[in-house]
Amino acid sequence: MADASRAARPSSSSRKARPRTSTTASPADAGRNSQPTSRPASQTAAKRRRHSKGSEKMSETIAFIGLGAMGLPMASNLVRKNFSVIGFDLDQGKLDKLVALGARPASDVAAAVRDATVVITMLPAPPQVREVILGGEGILAGLRPGALVIDMSTVDPQTTDAVAAACLEKGIAFVDAPVGRLVSHAERGESLFMVGASDEGFARAEPMLNAMGTTVHRCGPEGAGTRMKIVNNYLAVIGAQLTAEAILLGTKLGLPVDVMKAVSGGTTATNGQFQINFATKVLKGDTAPGFTIDLAHKDLMLALSAAAQQRLGLPVGLAAAGALGAARGGAYAQRDFSALLDYACDIAGVTPPRLPD
């Protein structure tokens, strides 16, 4: 990983391709605490997407900053779909992979955004997002009015709101579009996006999001995507901890893990962690990071902080935070968050189970 103004570090986060889906929520009365109404994309939006496959693709020059575990496959899909992409990451190896596909390299943030009409960022945490976008040598210092910033990082609402306000002040459109699903989905161009945007920002960002994923949910105005991602990852991270504990218990009781997977997959106990993430990662002996335990803990703390500001108690989240906090204190911190199973087994003195080949 790296530091993107030479100081901040860009991020690291088989099924049939899902049909492309777009749902929207009207921003007119979707306040920060209201529930947006989802509806299918209009025929006008569909026509716009068809049109975008030609002229809009070629008219935008995209600076993609942050080529980590999720950012690199996202940027790669844009290049493969014939978008003009300028890449930047302090990890030269990651940048070289993108350049090999046809992207142009940049030596720093300023060089990346100099000729860009759109900037996409995927960075690990709020401090990096603030520095790379708002810093003295950051994106807004060199981006021209009329451009668009799409932040796909997972951050707190305050950071997103600050970035959105700063963009508006400079005459730059802003869209928050954090990402759902796994690295494997990103590599296949099957990601899901949770989008906060104005009508104009959404219309402009949608062709690029469609090039990187199969499902786009418009959650409301600017900031709504970030808020939805906090809720989504709260469920995902707690689900991972819960799944690890359940598999540990079943293993200790003598149950084969493939039996546990099959039975729970046919009841209301089923969840994406057991059936998809654990099944393709830790239960196959692969704990290479897609989404690390360290980042999972960060996202869980974002949810707990947001809850505290709303005067809400999340007791299950607090318990999970204790477990992840312990796991990230040693060698497991940079492993995939499905490795919470191996950590739990390690503590209990149980051999970690694996699915049969």
N, C-alpha and C positions, 0 to 999 in steps of 0.2 A: 504494500500500500504506500501511498505517497502523500505529499502535502501540496495543495494545488495552487497557491500563489508563491510556491516554494515555501509554503508554511502550513497549508491545510491538507489533510489526507483524503483523497478520493476513496470511495467505498469499495468493499469487497462484495451483500445480502448475501410397456409403453402404451400412453393412451392416445386414442384418435384425436385429431385436432378438433376443437370445439367449434361449432358454428359461430361466426362473428356476431357479436351481440352489442347493442348500444342502448343504454337506458339513460334517460335524462330527468333532471329535477329542475323545475322552474325556479330561477334565482330571484324572481320578483318579490316573493314573500317567504323565501326560505331563509329565515333568520338563523343565527348561529345555534340556537337551541331548538329550532323547529325540526319536524321530520319531513324531508323532501319527498315528493311523490314521484315514483319511478314510472316511466312510460316508454314504449318503444320509440326509437328515433323516427322522426317524421320522414315522409317521402322527399321533402326538400333536402333534408340531411343526407338521405341516400343518394339523391342526384348529385349533391355536393361531393360525396365520397367518390362517386364514379368519375366526376370531373377531375377530382384531385389526383387520380391515377396518372394524369398526363401533365397538365401545365403546372399545378401547384408543386408537384414533386420537384420539378426542375427549377422553380423560381426561388426556393428557399435554400440558403446555405446554413447548415446546422453545425454549431460547435458543440461537441459532446465532451463534457468534463466529468471525469470519474469513471475509470474503466476497470472496476473491480469485478467481483464474481457475477453480479447482475448487470453492471454497466457495459462490460465488454460484449456480451451477447446481444444486448439491446442495440448498441451502436452498430454491431456487425449486421444485424437485420436491416437497419436503415441503409447501410451501404449496399447490401444485397438487393434491396428494393429500389436501387438507383437514385437514392437521395445523395446530395453533395454533403459530405461530412468532413469536418476538421476535428481531429481527436487530440485530447490532452490528458495525460496522467503522469505522475512522477515515476511510475513503474515503467521503465523503458520497454521491458519485455511485453507488457500488455499493449502499449502503444504500437509496437512493431507488428503485433498480430493484426491490429485493426488496419494499419497501413498496408499490410500484405493483401488485404481484401480490396483496397482501392481508396481508402481514406487519406486525407492529407494530415501530416503531423504538425503539431504546434509546440513551441519550446516553452511556453508558459500560458497563463490565463489570458494575459493581454493580447498575445499573438493569436490565440484561439478565437477570440471574439472580434478581432479587428474587422474582418470581412463577413461576419455572421449576421444573418437576419433572425435566426433562432438560436438560443442557447439551451441545451438540456443538461441538467446537473443530476448526478446520482452520487451522493456523498454520505459518509457514515453517521454523522451526528450533527446536532444544532451548531456547535462552535465552528465546524468546518463550513457549513452552509452560510453562516453569517460572514465568515472571513472571505470565502471565495466569491460570494455575490456582493456583499456590502463593503468589503475592505477597500482600503485606499488604492490598491492595485488590482481590485477585483473586477467582476463582470460589469457592474453598473458604471464603473469608472471609464470603461472603454466602449460600451455598447451604445449605438446610436438610437435616438427616439424612433418609435415605429417598430422596433424589434419585439421579439417575444421571448420570455424566459419560462421554461418548463422545468420545475423542480420535482424530481421523482424520489427524493430522499425521504426518509422517515424521521420526522422532527416533531417538536412540540408546536401547538397552535400559535404561541407567541412569536416563534421564529418565522413561521409562514406568514403571519399577519404583518410582521415588520418588513419582510421582503416584499410582500405584495404592495404595501404602502410606499416603499422606496421606489419600486418599479413605476407605480402610478405617478409619482411625483416627477419622474424623468420622462414620462410619456411612453413607457414601455409596458406592453401587455404581460400579465403574469398568469400562469396556470400551475396549480399544484396537482401532480398526478402520480402519487405513490403507487407501488406495484404490488400485486398479489401473486400468489403461486410461487413455484420453486425455480431454482436455477435451471433445472432440466426443461421447464416450460419456457423460460426465457431463451434458451438455446434453440428451441424449436419455433420460436415466434408465437408462443401460445400464452403469453402473459395476460393478466387482468389488471386494469387500471381503475383507480378510484380518483375521480377528477373533480376539482373545484375550479370553476372558471366562469367568466362572463360569457354571454352568447358569442361575442366576437372572438374571444380567446379560445373557446371550445371549438368553434368552426375551423379556426386556423390550426389548432393542435391535433384535431381528430385524425387527419390523414397520416400523421407521423405515429400516433398511438396505434392506429390500425396496422401499420407496417411492423410494429413490434409485438403486437398481441392479437388476441381473438375476441376479447371482451372489454368493453369500455363502459363504465358506470359513471354517469354524471351525477354527482352527489349533492350539488348545490353551487353557490357562488365561491369565489376565491376563499380558500381555507377549509372548505368542506371535505376535500379529498384527504387532507392531513388528518382531520378529525375522524373520518371513517377508518383510515389506516390504523389509528391508535386503537379503535374498538376492535378491528379485525385481528390485529396482532396480539391484543390482550387474549382473545379467544384461542389463537394459534399457539401462543407460548404456554398458556395454562394447559391447553390440550396436550402439548408435548410432555409436560411434567406429569400430568395425569396418566398418560399412556405409558410412560416409563415406569411409574409406580405399579400400574395394573399388570404389565408384563412381568415385572419383578415378582409380584405376588403370585401370579400364575406359575411362573417358573419354579418358585420355592414350593408350590403345591404339587409339582410334578407334571404340569400340563405342557405339551408341546406348543411352541409358539405358533406353528401353522394352524393348529386347532383353535387356539385363541383368536387368531386373525379371522378365520372362516366363520366362527360362531358369532363374534361381535360384529362382523360385517353384515350379518343378517338380522340384527336387532337394532333397537334405538340407541344402543351403546356405540354404534359405529362412529368413526371420526376419520378425518383426512390424515391425521398424524399416523395412526396405526395402518390404515389401508394404503396410503400413498407414500408419505415421507419416510416413516420408519421402515416400511416394506422395501423401499428402493435404496435406502441409505444404511443405517446402523444394522438392520437385520440381515443385510447382505455383507456386513463387515466393512462398509465404507463410511468413515466418519470425516472424510476430507470436507472442509468447510464449504457449504453453500451459503448457509446462514448460521453464523457462529453462536455459541452459547453466550459469548460476551455481548454480541449485538442483540440477542434475544432478551437478555437481562436489561439492556438499555431501553428497548422498546416497552418492556413491562413496566419499567420505572416511569416512562413517559405517561403510560396509562394511569399509574397510581398518582402521579403528580397532577394530572388533569382531574382525576376524581377528587383529590384533596382540595383543589381550587373550586370545585363545585360542591364542596362539603358533603361528599359521598364516601361511604366506607365500602371497601372492596376486600373483605376478609380472605376470600380464596386467593385473590391476587397477592395479598401480603404474604400468605404462606408460600406461594410459588416463588415469590421474590427471594424469600429466605433460602429456598432450595437452590435456585439459580445463582444467588450470590455466593453460596458455598462452592458450587461447581466451577464458577469462573475464577475462583481464587487460586487455581493451580493449573495443571497441564491440560485440563479440559477446556479452558477458556476459548481457544481458537479452533476447537473441533465443531463439527456440525451440531446443531442443537438437538438432533435425534440422538446424539451421544449422551444425552441425559440418561438414557437407559444404561449405558456402560458405566457411567458415574454411579448411578444408584446400585448397580450390581457390584461394583468395586467396593462400595461402603459396606454392603451386606455380605460380602465374601461369596458371591454367587457367580458362576461362570456365565458371561453374557450369552443369551440364546441367539441363535441364528436360524433363518429360514432355510429349509433344504433347497439345494440347487434344482 
